Every structure is written in structure tokens, then in C-alpha cells.
Amino acid sequence: MKTPLLACALACGMLAGCSGGSIYGKPGVTYSQWRRDDAECREAGRSDGRSDADAYLRCMQGRGYGEPPR
């Protein structure tokens, strides 16, 4: 019973690590505030239906978030 559970946990961890998602940090911010800022910056970073990662980065940094580690 422990082996399938362990395999599932490892698979989920590997998928999360390889997802390419970025989390920006800001001391004292709540999760709901981060979600709001993230959504607004994603919207600000869109043009012609495409995503502009640099515009998103500038938006998040302008709100006081640090760039995620690479």
C-alpha cells in the first residue's frame, strides 16, 4: 500500500517541479492578494492574444515582487 502512494507522491512532485510555473515572492502579501496581482499582471502582459513575459515581469516587479529563482 505504501509503494503506490509513494510513487504517486514522487510523480506529483516531479510534475510540479517541471511545470515551468513561476512564483513571485513579496514579504507580507496574502495568497489572495498575490492571485489578484498575478491575474492583473497576466492581463497587462497580453497583446493580440499572446503573452508577453517581459511585460508580466515588469508588472510584478512594479508591485514589489521579486523575480523567482531560476
Protein Blocks (a to p, Z undefined) as FASTA:
>chain_A
ZZmmmmmmmmmmmmmmmnopacdddehiafklmmmmmmmmmmmmpgehiacfklmmmmmm
mnopacddZZ
